[in-house]
Amino acid sequence: MTQTLHLRTEHLKEGLCSVFVTHTTAALTTGEIGEGTECDFLEIMEKIIPSIQFRHAHDPVHAWSHMAASIIGPSLTIPVRGGMLVLGTWQSVMLVELDGPRERQVYATLTADR
């Protein structure tokens, strides 16, 4: 399920938007979203983190996803100006699914400038 956070509804004009994913095999980043982007991104991650003989205690099958999620990170903080997220022209917030598809929980916290 996709939910959209509307900054205007929340009446936030200036401040910060923090986003956090509560899973160890998913991550958040920013980037250009377009056809093939997700495949390119995952291929790069596979080159950065090669498949090795993981000694992961939980379940070695998920070890690569846990390592990649840790490197990418579970959170972002994005400035808000004029009631809008401050993102570059082609920049979007991306949820990186590393071990799915699965249902994921993403939390957003808005903090107003005082």
Backbone atoms as SQL, in Angstrom:
CREATE TABLE atoms (id INTEGER PRIMARY KEY, chain TEXT, resi INTEGER, resn TEXT, atom TEXT, x REAL, y REAL, z REAL);
INSERT INTO atoms VALUES
  (1, 'A', 1, 'MET', 'N', 0.836, -1.169, 0.000),
  (2, 'A', 1, 'MET', 'CA', 0.000, 0.000, 0.000),
  (3, 'A', 1, 'MET', 'C', 0.889, 1.244, 0.000),
  (4, 'A', 2, 'THR', 'N', 0.563, 2.195, -0.806),
  (5, 'A', 2, 'THR', 'CA', 1.313, 3.444, -0.889),
  (6, 'A', 2, 'THR', 'C', 0.497, 4.543, -0.225),
  (7, 'A', 3, 'GLN', 'N', 1.156, 5.313, 0.633),
  (8, 'A', 3, 'GLN', 'CA', 0.516, 6.473, 1.237),
  (9, 'A', 3, 'GLN', 'C', 1.358, 7.689, 0.909),
  (10, 'A', 4, 'THR', 'N', 0.698, 8.790, 0.692),
  (11, 'A', 4, 'THR', 'CA', 1.395, 10.024, 0.381),
  (12, 'A', 4, 'THR', 'C', 1.240, 10.984, 1.538),
  (13, 'A', 5, 'LEU', 'N', 2.340, 11.586, 1.940),
  (14, 'A', 5, 'LEU', 'CA', 2.334, 12.607, 2.979),
  (15, 'A', 5, 'LEU', 'C', 2.215, 13.951, 2.289),
  (16, 'A', 6, 'HIS', 'N', 1.172, 14.691, 2.584),
  (17, 'A', 6, 'HIS', 'CA', 0.962, 16.003, 1.971),
  (18, 'A', 6, 'HIS', 'C', 1.409, 17.079, 2.953),
  (19, 'A', 7, 'LEU', 'N', 2.506, 17.738, 2.642),
  (20, 'A', 7, 'LEU', 'CA', 3.041, 18.760, 3.532),
  (21, 'A', 7, 'LEU', 'C', 2.070, 19.922, 3.700),
  (22, 'A', 8, 'ARG', 'N', 1.342, 20.248, 2.655),
  (23, 'A', 8, 'ARG', 'CA', 0.382, 21.357, 2.753),
  (24, 'A', 8, 'ARG', 'C', -0.720, 21.028, 3.751),
  (25, 'A', 9, 'THR', 'N', -1.175, 19.772, 3.751),
  (26, 'A', 9, 'THR', 'CA', -2.204, 19.361, 4.703),
  (27, 'A', 9, 'THR', 'C', -1.678, 19.445, 6.127),
  (28, 'A', 10, 'GLU', 'N', -0.404, 19.170, 6.281),
  (29, 'A', 10, 'GLU', 'CA', 0.218, 19.221, 7.603),
  (30, 'A', 10, 'GLU', 'C', 0.622, 20.646, 7.990),
  (31, 'A', 11, 'HIS', 'N', 0.447, 21.596, 7.080),
  (32, 'A', 11, 'HIS', 'CA', 0.743, 23.013, 7.319),
  (33, 'A', 11, 'HIS', 'C', 2.209, 23.258, 7.658),
  (34, 'A', 12, 'LEU', 'N', 3.100, 22.475, 7.082),
  (35, 'A', 12, 'LEU', 'CA', 4.535, 22.684, 7.301),
  (36, 'A', 12, 'LEU', 'C', 5.083, 23.513, 6.149),
  (37, 'A', 13, 'LYS', 'N', 5.555, 24.694, 6.452),
  (38, 'A', 13, 'LYS', 'CA', 6.113, 25.584, 5.426),
  (39, 'A', 13, 'LYS', 'C', 7.628, 25.467, 5.361),
  (40, 'A', 14, 'GLU', 'N', 8.283, 25.466, 6.524),
  (41, 'A', 14, 'GLU', 'CA', 9.742, 25.419, 6.605),
  (42, 'A', 14, 'GLU', 'C', 10.125, 24.409, 7.681),
  (43, 'A', 15, 'GLY', 'N', 11.110, 23.578, 7.383),
  (44, 'A', 15, 'GLY', 'CA', 11.560, 22.625, 8.386),
  (45, 'A', 15, 'GLY', 'C', 12.254, 21.437, 7.773),
  (46, 'A', 16, 'LEU', 'N', 12.034, 20.275, 8.391),
  (47, 'A', 16, 'LEU', 'CA', 12.666, 19.043, 7.940),
  (48, 'A', 16, 'LEU', 'C', 11.638, 17.919, 7.878),
  (49, 'A', 17, 'CYS', 'N', 11.838, 17.031, 6.935),
  (50, 'A', 17, 'CYS', 'CA', 11.054, 15.808, 6.831),
  (51, 'A', 17, 'CYS', 'C', 12.023, 14.643, 6.978),
  (52, 'A', 18, 'SER', 'N', 11.862, 13.874, 8.040),
  (53, 'A', 18, 'SER', 'CA', 12.695, 12.689, 8.253),
  (54, 'A', 18, 'SER', 'C', 11.874, 11.463, 7.890),
  (55, 'A', 19, 'VAL', 'N', 12.484, 10.570, 7.128),
  (56, 'A', 19, 'VAL', 'CA', 11.813, 9.337, 6.704),
  (57, 'A', 19, 'VAL', 'C', 12.659, 8.155, 7.159),
  (58, 'A', 20, 'PHE', 'N', 12.000, 7.103, 7.666),
  (59, 'A', 20, 'PHE', 'CA', 12.710, 5.955, 8.227),
  (60, 'A', 20, 'PHE', 'C', 11.979, 4.676, 7.855),
  (61, 'A', 21, 'VAL', 'N', 12.709, 3.677, 7.349),
  (62, 'A', 21, 'VAL', 'CA', 12.129, 2.371, 7.039),
  (63, 'A', 21, 'VAL', 'C', 12.539, 1.406, 8.158),
  (64, 'A', 22, 'THR', 'N', 11.568, 0.655, 8.666),
  (65, 'A', 22, 'THR', 'CA', 11.794, -0.199, 9.842),
  (66, 'A', 22, 'THR', 'C', 12.084, -1.648, 9.462),
  (67, 'A', 23, 'HIS', 'N', 12.960, -1.841, 8.509),
  (68, 'A', 23, 'HIS', 'CA', 13.285, -3.200, 8.059),
  (69, 'A', 23, 'HIS', 'C', 14.782, -3.308, 7.807),
  (70, 'A', 24, 'THR', 'N', 15.336, -4.484, 8.009),
  (71, 'A', 24, 'THR', 'CA', 16.779, -4.677, 7.832),
  (72, 'A', 24, 'THR', 'C', 17.150, -5.127, 6.427),
  (73, 'A', 25, 'THR', 'N', 16.162, -5.303, 5.553),
  (74, 'A', 25, 'THR', 'CA', 16.462, -5.689, 4.176),
  (75, 'A', 25, 'THR', 'C', 15.834, -4.718, 3.170),
  (76, 'A', 26, 'ALA', 'N', 15.618, -3.487, 3.620),
  (77, 'A', 26, 'ALA', 'CA', 15.152, -2.408, 2.740),
  (78, 'A', 26, 'ALA', 'C', 15.890, -1.146, 3.174),
  (79, 'A', 27, 'ALA', 'N', 15.982, -0.179, 2.277),
  (80, 'A', 27, 'ALA', 'CA', 16.725, 1.038, 2.580),
  (81, 'A', 27, 'ALA', 'C', 16.065, 2.219, 1.872),
  (82, 'A', 28, 'LEU', 'N', 16.531, 3.426, 2.234),
  (83, 'A', 28, 'LEU', 'CA', 16.045, 4.644, 1.601),
  (84, 'A', 28, 'LEU', 'C', 17.215, 5.431, 1.038),
  (85, 'A', 29, 'THR', 'N', 17.003, 6.007, -0.128),
  (86, 'A', 29, 'THR', 'CA', 17.999, 6.887, -0.734),
  (87, 'A', 29, 'THR', 'C', 17.271, 7.853, -1.649),
  (88, 'A', 30, 'THR', 'N', 18.018, 8.707, -2.306),
  (89, 'A', 30, 'THR', 'CA', 17.442, 9.569, -3.332),
  (90, 'A', 30, 'THR', 'C', 18.125, 9.264, -4.648),
  (91, 'A', 31, 'GLY', 'N', 17.426, 9.516, -5.726),
  (92, 'A', 31, 'GLY', 'CA', 18.002, 9.291, -7.042),
  (93, 'A', 31, 'GLY', 'C', 16.994, 9.609, -8.126),
  (94, 'A', 32, 'GLU', 'N', 17.424, 9.416, -9.339),
  (95, 'A', 32, 'GLU', 'CA', 16.553, 9.623, -10.492),
  (96, 'A', 32, 'GLU', 'C', 15.793, 8.326, -10.746),
  (97, 'A', 33, 'ILE', 'N', 14.483, 8.429, -10.778),
  (98, 'A', 33, 'ILE', 'CA', 13.655, 7.244, -11.012),
  (99, 'A', 33, 'ILE', 'C', 13.251, 7.229, -12.481),
  (100, 'A', 34, 'GLY', 'N', 13.505, 6.124, -13.131),
  (101, 'A', 34, 'GLY', 'CA', 13.138, 5.968, -14.532),
  (102, 'A', 34, 'GLY', 'C', 13.247, 4.504, -14.912),
  (103, 'A', 35, 'GLU', 'N', 12.889, 4.201, -16.131),
  (104, 'A', 35, 'GLU', 'CA', 12.922, 2.824, -16.606),
  (105, 'A', 35, 'GLU', 'C', 14.322, 2.235, -16.439),
  (106, 'A', 36, 'GLY', 'N', 14.420, 1.128, -15.743),
  (107, 'A', 36, 'GLY', 'CA', 15.686, 0.433, -15.565),
  (108, 'A', 36, 'GLY', 'C', 16.489, 0.880, -14.353),
  (109, 'A', 37, 'THR', 'N', 16.070, 1.973, -13.707),
  (110, 'A', 37, 'THR', 'CA', 16.831, 2.497, -12.577),
  (111, 'A', 37, 'THR', 'C', 17.016, 1.461, -11.485),
  (112, 'A', 38, 'GLU', 'N', 15.944, 0.771, -11.115),
  (113, 'A', 38, 'GLU', 'CA', 16.048, -0.186, -10.012),
  (114, 'A', 38, 'GLU', 'C', 17.004, -1.330, -10.349),
  (115, 'A', 39, 'CYS', 'N', 16.995, -1.794, -11.589),
  (116, 'A', 39, 'CYS', 'CA', 17.915, -2.868, -11.994),
  (117, 'A', 39, 'CYS', 'C', 19.363, -2.375, -11.976),
  (118, 'A', 40, 'ASP', 'N', 19.597, -1.167, -12.473),
  (119, 'A', 40, 'ASP', 'CA', 20.943, -0.582, -12.455),
  (120, 'A', 40, 'ASP', 'C', 21.435, -0.438, -11.019),
  (121, 'A', 41, 'PHE', 'N', 20.579, 0.075, -10.151),
  (122, 'A', 41, 'PHE', 'CA', 20.953, 0.297, -8.761),
  (123, 'A', 41, 'PHE', 'C', 21.341, -1.019, -8.084),
  (124, 'A', 42, 'LEU', 'N', 20.520, -2.047, -8.272),
  (125, 'A', 42, 'LEU', 'CA', 20.814, -3.343, -7.646),
  (126, 'A', 42, 'LEU', 'C', 22.078, -3.975, -8.221),
  (127, 'A', 43, 'GLU', 'N', 22.322, -3.799, -9.516),
  (128, 'A', 43, 'GLU', 'CA', 23.544, -4.339, -10.121),
  (129, 'A', 43, 'GLU', 'C', 24.786, -3.669, -9.529),
  (130, 'A', 44, 'ILE', 'N', 24.714, -2.361, -9.344),
  (131, 'A', 44, 'ILE', 'CA', 25.825, -1.634, -8.711),
  (132, 'A', 44, 'ILE', 'C', 26.052, -2.164, -7.296),
  (133, 'A', 45, 'MET', 'N', 24.967, -2.336, -6.539),
  (134, 'A', 45, 'MET', 'CA', 25.104, -2.837, -5.165),
  (135, 'A', 45, 'MET', 'C', 25.723, -4.228, -5.150),
  (136, 'A', 46, 'GLU', 'N', 25.375, -5.071, -6.112),
  (137, 'A', 46, 'GLU', 'CA', 25.952, -6.418, -6.182),
  (138, 'A', 46, 'GLU', 'C', 27.449, -6.365, -6.490),
  (139, 'A', 47, 'LYS', 'N', 27.882, -5.345, -7.212),
  (140, 'A', 47, 'LYS', 'CA', 29.318, -5.196, -7.491),
  (141, 'A', 47, 'LYS', 'C', 30.055, -4.643, -6.268),
  (142, 'A', 48, 'ILE', 'N', 29.404, -3.728, -5.543),
  (143, 'A', 48, 'ILE', 'CA', 30.009, -3.172, -4.334),
  (144, 'A', 48, 'ILE', 'C', 30.102, -4.231, -3.242),
  (145, 'A', 49, 'ILE', 'N', 29.043, -5.018, -3.098),
  (146, 'A', 49, 'ILE', 'CA', 28.994, -6.069, -2.076),
  (147, 'A', 49, 'ILE', 'C', 28.909, -7.408, -2.806),
  (148, 'A', 50, 'PRO', 'N', 30.045, -8.018, -3.078),
  (149, 'A', 50, 'PRO', 'CA', 30.004, -9.293, -3.800),
  (150, 'A', 50, 'PRO', 'C', 29.394, -10.391, -2.936),
  (151, 'A', 51, 'SER', 'N', 28.887, -11.399, -3.587),
  (152, 'A', 51, 'SER', 'CA', 28.356, -12.556, -2.866),
  (153, 'A', 51, 'SER', 'C', 29.539, -13.340, -2.307),
  (154, 'A', 52, 'ILE', 'N', 29.585, -13.438, -1.001),
  (155, 'A', 52, 'ILE', 'CA', 30.661, -14.164, -0.330),
  (156, 'A', 52, 'ILE', 'C', 30.053, -15.293, 0.497),
  (157, 'A', 53, 'GLN', 'N', 30.878, -16.048, 1.147),
  (158, 'A', 53, 'GLN', 'CA', 30.394, -17.083, 2.060),
  (159, 'A', 53, 'GLN', 'C', 30.020, -16.389, 3.374),
  (160, 'A', 54, 'PHE', 'N', 28.788, -15.847, 3.443),
  (161, 'A', 54, 'PHE', 'CA', 28.349, -15.128, 4.631),
  (162, 'A', 54, 'PHE', 'C', 28.238, -16.078, 5.816),
  (163, 'A', 55, 'ARG', 'N', 28.592, -15.590, 6.971),
  (164, 'A', 55, 'ARG', 'CA', 28.491, -16.345, 8.214),
  (165, 'A', 55, 'ARG', 'C', 27.364, -15.779, 9.067),
  (166, 'A', 56, 'HIS', 'N', 26.402, -15.230, 8.428),
  (167, 'A', 56, 'HIS', 'CA', 25.282, -14.548, 9.063),
  (168, 'A', 56, 'HIS', 'C', 24.515, -15.527, 9.952),
  (169, 'A', 57, 'ALA', 'N', 24.391, -15.189, 11.226),
  (170, 'A', 57, 'ALA', 'CA', 23.756, -16.103, 12.177),
  (171, 'A', 57, 'ALA', 'C', 22.259, -16.284, 11.925),
  (172, 'A', 58, 'HIS', 'N', 21.579, -15.225, 11.511),
  (173, 'A', 58, 'HIS', 'CA', 20.114, -15.301, 11.338),
  (174, 'A', 58, 'HIS', 'C', 19.736, -16.261, 10.215),
  (175, 'A', 59, 'ASP', 'N', 20.103, -15.943, 9.018),
  (176, 'A', 59, 'ASP', 'CA', 19.810, -16.775, 7.846),
  (177, 'A', 59, 'ASP', 'C', 20.715, -16.289, 6.721),
  (178, 'A', 60, 'PRO', 'N', 21.719, -17.086, 6.342),
  (179, 'A', 60, 'PRO', 'CA', 22.678, -16.648, 5.315),
  (180, 'A', 60, 'PRO', 'C', 22.029, -16.219, 3.998),
  (181, 'A', 61, 'VAL', 'N', 20.841, -16.696, 3.709),
  (182, 'A', 61, 'VAL', 'CA', 20.153, -16.330, 2.477),
  (183, 'A', 61, 'VAL', 'C', 19.877, -14.819, 2.440),
  (184, 'A', 62, 'HIS', 'N', 19.625, -14.229, 3.595),
  (185, 'A', 62, 'HIS', 'CA', 19.290, -12.808, 3.674),
  (186, 'A', 62, 'HIS', 'C', 20.496, -11.934, 4.007),
  (187, 'A', 63, 'ALA', 'N', 21.655, -12.522, 4.189),
  (188, 'A', 63, 'ALA', 'CA', 22.830, -11.771, 4.647),
  (189, 'A', 63, 'ALA', 'C', 23.204, -10.646, 3.684),
  (190, 'A', 64, 'TRP', 'N', 23.206, -10.910, 2.387),
  (191, 'A', 64, 'TRP', 'CA', 23.565, -9.875, 1.418),
  (192, 'A', 64, 'TRP', 'C', 22.613, -8.678, 1.550),
  (193, 'A', 65, 'SER', 'N', 21.322, -8.945, 1.679),
  (194, 'A', 65, 'SER', 'CA', 20.331, -7.876, 1.805),
  (195, 'A', 65, 'SER', 'C', 20.556, -7.053, 3.069),
  (196, 'A', 66, 'HIS', 'N', 20.923, -7.719, 4.149),
  (197, 'A', 66, 'HIS', 'CA', 21.192, -7.007, 5.404),
  (198, 'A', 66, 'HIS', 'C', 22.412, -6.090, 5.252),
  (199, 'A', 67, 'MET', 'N', 23.456, -6.581, 4.602),
  (200, 'A', 67, 'MET', 'CA', 24.673, -5.779, 4.413),
  (201, 'A', 67, 'MET', 'C', 24.387, -4.572, 3.512),
  (202, 'A', 68, 'ALA', 'N', 23.693, -4.800, 2.401),
  (203, 'A', 68, 'ALA', 'CA', 23.380, -3.711, 1.468),
  (204, 'A', 68, 'ALA', 'C', 22.498, -2.660, 2.136),
  (205, 'A', 69, 'ALA', 'N', 21.495, -3.097, 2.894),
  (206, 'A', 69, 'ALA', 'CA', 20.614, -2.151, 3.586),
  (207, 'A', 69, 'ALA', 'C', 21.398, -1.316, 4.594),
  (208, 'A', 70, 'SER', 'N', 22.366, -1.927, 5.262),
  (209, 'A', 70, 'SER', 'CA', 23.179, -1.190, 6.230),
  (210, 'A', 70, 'SER', 'C', 24.035, -0.139, 5.544),
  (211, 'A', 71, 'ILE', 'N', 24.574, -0.464, 4.382),
  (212, 'A', 71, 'ILE', 'CA', 25.420, 0.483, 3.656),
  (213, 'A', 71, 'ILE', 'C', 24.590, 1.640, 3.085),
  (214, 'A', 72, 'ILE', 'N', 23.450, 1.345, 2.499),
  (215, 'A', 72, 'ILE', 'CA', 22.602, 2.397, 1.931),
  (216, 'A', 72, 'ILE', 'C', 21.986, 3.234, 3.054),
  (217, 'A', 73, 'GLY', 'N', 21.448, 2.587, 4.045),
  (218, 'A', 73, 'GLY', 'CA', 20.894, 3.267, 5.208),
  (219, 'A', 73, 'GLY', 'C', 19.379, 3.241, 5.264),
  (220, 'A', 74, 'PRO', 'N', 18.834, 3.327, 6.485),
  (221, 'A', 74, 'PRO', 'CA', 17.388, 3.238, 6.677),
  (222, 'A', 74, 'PRO', 'C', 16.653, 4.569, 6.698),
  (223, 'A', 75, 'SER', 'N', 17.383, 5.700, 6.580),
  (224, 'A', 75, 'SER', 'CA', 16.683, 6.968, 6.775),
  (225, 'A', 75, 'SER', 'C', 17.234, 8.088, 5.891),
  (226, 'A', 76, 'LEU', 'N', 16.405, 9.109, 5.743),
  (227, 'A', 76, 'LEU', 'CA', 16.761, 10.338, 5.021),
  (228, 'A', 76, 'LEU', 'C', 16.201, 11.515, 5.797),
  (229, 'A', 77, 'THR', 'N', 16.860, 12.632, 5.705),
  (230, 'A', 77, 'THR', 'CA', 16.330, 13.896, 6.218),
  (231, 'A', 77, 'THR', 'C', 16.360, 14.880, 5.065),
  (232, 'A', 78, 'ILE', 'N', 15.185, 15.410, 4.741),
  (233, 'A', 78, 'ILE', 'CA', 15.040, 16.276, 3.572),
  (234, 'A', 78, 'ILE', 'C', 14.530, 17.644, 4.041),
  (235, 'A', 79, 'PRO', 'N', 15.182, 18.722, 3.626),
  (236, 'A', 79, 'PRO', 'CA', 14.689, 20.049, 3.991),
  (237, 'A', 79, 'PRO', 'C', 13.326, 20.331, 3.352),
  (238, 'A', 80, 'VAL', 'N', 12.548, 21.148, 4.037),
  (239, 'A', 80, 'VAL', 'CA', 11.257, 21.617, 3.514),
  (240, 'A', 80, 'VAL', 'C', 11.329, 23.137, 3.445),
  (241, 'A', 81, 'ARG', 'N', 11.035, 23.674, 2.274),
  (242, 'A', 81, 'ARG', 'CA', 11.012, 25.126, 2.071),
  (243, 'A', 81, 'ARG', 'C', 9.758, 25.465, 1.268),
  (244, 'A', 82, 'GLY', 'N', 9.032, 26.460, 1.723),
  (245, 'A', 82, 'GLY', 'CA', 7.809, 26.856, 1.008),
  (246, 'A', 82, 'GLY', 'C', 6.792, 25.732, 0.911),
  (247, 'A', 83, 'GLY', 'N', 6.764, 24.853, 1.903),
  (248, 'A', 83, 'GLY', 'CA', 5.800, 23.759, 1.921),
  (249, 'A', 83, 'GLY', 'C', 6.127, 22.613, 0.979),
  (250, 'A', 84, 'MET', 'N', 7.354, 22.592, 0.412),
  (251, 'A', 84, 'MET', 'CA', 7.744, 21.552, -0.538),
  (252, 'A', 84, 'MET', 'C', 9.056, 20.905, -0.086),
  (253, 'A', 85, 'LEU', 'N', 9.213, 19.621, -0.381),
  (254, 'A', 85, 'LEU', 'CA', 10.498, 18.972, -0.146),
  (255, 'A', 85, 'LEU', 'C', 11.535, 19.602, -1.066),
  (256, 'A', 86, 'VAL', 'N', 12.716, 19.859, -0.548),
  (257, 'A', 86, 'VAL', 'CA', 13.789, 20.426, -1.361),
  (258, 'A', 86, 'VAL', 'C', 14.552, 19.261, -1.989),
  (259, 'A', 87, 'LEU', 'N', 14.213, 18.980, -3.245),
  (260, 'A', 87, 'LEU', 'CA', 14.846, 17.910, -4.014),
  (261, 'A', 87, 'LEU', 'C', 15.278, 18.476, -5.357),
  (262, 'A', 88, 'GLY', 'N', 16.329, 17.911, -5.928),
  (263, 'A', 88, 'GLY', 'CA', 16.784, 18.329, -7.244),
  (264, 'A', 88, 'GLY', 'C', 15.751, 18.010, -8.303),
  (265, 'A', 89, 'THR', 'N', 15.928, 18.584, -9.475),
  (266, 'A', 89, 'THR', 'CA', 14.974, 18.432, -10.576),
  (267, 'A', 89, 'THR', 'C', 14.611, 16.979, -10.853),
  (268, 'A', 90, 'TRP', 'N', 15.592, 16.089, -10.881),
  (269, 'A', 90, 'TRP', 'CA', 15.342, 14.689, -11.212),
  (270, 'A', 90, 'TRP', 'C', 15.420, 13.784, -9.984),
  (271, 'A', 91, 'GLN', 'N', 15.500, 14.376, -8.817),
  (272, 'A', 91, 'GLN', 'CA', 15.702, 13.621, -7.589),
  (273, 'A', 91, 'GLN', 'C', 14.369, 13.230, -6.953),
  (274, 'A', 92, 'SER', 'N', 14.270, 11.970, -6.567),
  (275, 'A', 92, 'SER', 'CA', 13.090, 11.453, -5.873),
  (276, 'A', 92, 'SER', 'C', 13.561, 10.628, -4.680),
  (277, 'A', 93, 'VAL', 'N', 12.678, 10.454, -3.733),
  (278, 'A', 93, 'VAL', 'CA', 12.948, 9.547, -2.613),
  (279, 'A', 93, 'VAL', 'C', 12.657, 8.136, -3.105),
  (280, 'A', 94, 'MET', 'N', 13.619, 7.234, -2.877),
  (281, 'A', 94, 'MET', 'CA', 13.464, 5.854, -3.348),
  (282, 'A', 94, 'MET', 'C', 13.536, 4.883, -2.183),
  (283, 'A', 95, 'LEU', 'N', 12.568, 3.979, -2.114),
  (284, 'A', 95, 'LEU', 'CA', 12.642, 2.834, -1.220),
  (285, 'A', 95, 'LEU', 'C', 13.359, 1.739, -1.999),
  (286, 'A', 96, 'VAL', 'N', 14.463, 1.252, -1.462),
  (287, 'A', 96, 'VAL', 'CA', 15.239, 0.219, -2.137),
  (288, 'A', 96, 'VAL', 'C', 14.873, -1.129, -1.514),
  (289, 'A', 97, 'GLU', 'N', 14.200, -1.953, -2.280),
  (290, 'A', 97, 'GLU', 'CA', 13.778, -3.276, -1.832),
  (291, 'A', 97, 'GLU', 'C', 14.892, -4.261, -2.151),
  (292, 'A', 98, 'LEU', 'N', 15.465, -4.861, -1.132),
  (293, 'A', 98, 'LEU', 'CA', 16.611, -5.744, -1.325),
  (294, 'A', 98, 'LEU', 'C', 16.283, -7.217, -1.114),
  (295, 'A', 99, 'ASP', 'N', 15.089, -7.516, -0.644),
  (296, 'A', 99, 'ASP', 'CA', 14.749, -8.902, -0.333),
  (297, 'A', 99, 'ASP', 'C', 13.243, -9.094, -0.395),
  (298, 'A', 100, 'GLY', 'N', 12.666, -8.821, -1.527),
  (299, 'A', 100, 'GLY', 'CA', 11.203, -8.847, -1.574),
  (300, 'A', 100, 'GLY', 'C', 10.695, -9.375, -2.889),
  (301, 'A', 101, 'PRO', 'N', 9.529, -8.996, -3.265),
  (302, 'A', 101, 'PRO', 'CA', 8.742, -7.904, -2.700),
  (303, 'A', 101, 'PRO', 'C', 8.107, -8.305, -1.363),
  (304, 'A', 102, 'ARG', 'N', 8.021, -7.300, -0.493),
  (305, 'A', 102, 'ARG', 'CA', 7.396, -7.458, 0.815),
  (306, 'A', 102, 'ARG', 'C', 6.678, -6.164, 1.161),
  (307, 'A', 103, 'GLU', 'N', 5.745, -6.266, 2.082),
  (308, 'A', 103, 'GLU', 'CA', 5.111, -5.060, 2.594),
  (309, 'A', 103, 'GLU', 'C', 6.090, -4.393, 3.549),
  (310, 'A', 104, 'ARG', 'N', 6.269, -3.086, 3.416),
  (311, 'A', 104, 'ARG', 'CA', 7.235, -2.350, 4.216),
  (312, 'A', 104, 'ARG', 'C', 6.557, -1.203, 4.957),
  (313, 'A', 105, 'GLN', 'N', 7.097, -0.842, 6.100),
  (314, 'A', 105, 'GLN', 'CA', 6.607, 0.285, 6.896),
  (315, 'A', 105, 'GLN', 'C', 7.622, 1.414, 6.789),
  (316, 'A', 106, 'VAL', 'N', 7.165, 2.572, 6.369),
  (317, 'A', 106, 'VAL', 'CA', 8.018, 3.758, 6.301),
  (318, 'A', 106, 'VAL', 'C', 7.337, 4.840, 7.144),
  (319, 'A', 107, 'TYR', 'N', 8.105, 5.442, 8.037),
  (320, 'A', 107, 'TYR', 'CA', 7.583, 6.480, 8.917),
  (321, 'A', 107, 'TYR', 'C', 8.176, 7.828, 8.534),
  (322, 'A', 108, 'ALA', 'N', 7.345, 8.848, 8.557),
  (323, 'A', 108, 'ALA', 'CA', 7.789, 10.208, 8.274),
  (324, 'A', 108, 'ALA', 'C', 7.516, 11.084, 9.477),
  (325, 'A', 109, 'THR', 'N', 8.479, 11.918, 9.816),
  (326, 'A', 109, 'THR', 'CA', 8.340, 12.866, 10.916),
  (327, 'A', 109, 'THR', 'C', 8.640, 14.254, 10.373),
  (328, 'A', 110, 'LEU', 'N', 7.735, 15.174, 10.636),
  (329, 'A', 110, 'LEU', 'CA', 7.901, 16.555, 10.187),
  (330, 'A', 110, 'LEU', 'C', 8.305, 17.409, 11.382),
  (331, 'A', 111, 'THR', 'N', 9.338, 18.209, 11.190),
  (332, 'A', 111, 'THR', 'CA', 9.817, 19.114, 12.231),
  (333, 'A', 111, 'THR', 'C', 9.854, 20.524, 11.659),
  (334, 'A', 112, 'ALA', 'N', 9.111, 21.414, 12.263),
  (335, 'A', 112, 'ALA', 'CA', 9.023, 22.798, 11.775),
  (336, 'A', 112, 'ALA', 'C', 10.194, 23.619, 12.289),
  (337, 'A', 113, 'ASP', 'N', 10.696, 24.532, 11.437),
  (338, 'A', 113, 'ASP', 'CA', 11.666, 25.530, 11.879),
  (339, 'A', 113, 'ASP', 'C', 10.962, 26.485, 12.828),
  (340, 'A', 114, 'ARG', 'N', 11.650, 26.922, 13.823),
  (341, 'A', 114, 'ARG', 'CA', 11.045, 27.867, 14.776),
  (342, 'A', 114, 'ARG', 'C', 11.686, 29.217, 14.617);
